[in-house]
Amino acid sequence: MAEIEITGIRKDNGNHDNPHEAATHYRWVQHGTDNGGISTREKVVGWVDGNTKAYVERMQPRAYCFVNESRSGTRFLQTRPDETEQNNLLRLPEV
């Protein structure tokens, strides 16, 4: 099973009830390979649906992501709560 680290997000600057919906792109890297880049929210959500594990690891331990869906039907990544807010997707640098 592939794993990718999410290292940044791009937001659309819109007004959203759920700030996770504002993420339009994620910057990611697959360690140990030359794979990485900035991909759309829809593409990365599809990878996670297809058994790619995504995580944020600004501090140990890493926080894994899961796919969530808003009331309006927008699917997005969200991190599972962990010991630090630093591993929150919304705390990542904007790209």
Long-range contacts (C-beta under 8 A, 24 or more apart in sequence): 1-51, 1-52, 1-53, 2-30, 2-47, 2-51, 2-52, 2-53, 3-30, 3-31, 3-52, 3-53, 3-54, 3-55, 4-28, 4-29, 4-30, 4-35, 4-44, 4-47, 4-52, 4-53, 4-54, 4-55, 5-29, 5-30, 5-31, 5-54, 5-55, 5-56, 5-57, 5-62, 6-44, 6-54, 6-55, 6-56, 6-65, 6-77, 6-89, 6-92, 7-92, 7-93, 8-38, 8-92, 8-93, 8-94, 8-95, 9-89, 9-90, 9-92, 9-93, 9-94, 9-95, 10-38, 10-94, 10-95, 11-94, 17-70, 17-71, 18-70, 18-76, 19-90, 20-68, 20-70, 20-76, 20-77, 20-78, 20-89, 20-90, 21-70, 21-72, 21-74, 21-76, 23-76, 23-77, 23-89, 25-95, 26-54, 26-77, 27-95, 28-54, 38-95, 41-75, 41-76, 41-77, 42-75, 44-77, 45-75, 45-76, 45-77, 48-77, 55-79, 56-87, 56-88, 56-89, 56-92, 57-87, 58-84, 58-86, 58-87, 58-91, 58-92, 59-84, 59-86, 59-87, 62-87, 63-87, 63-88, 65-89
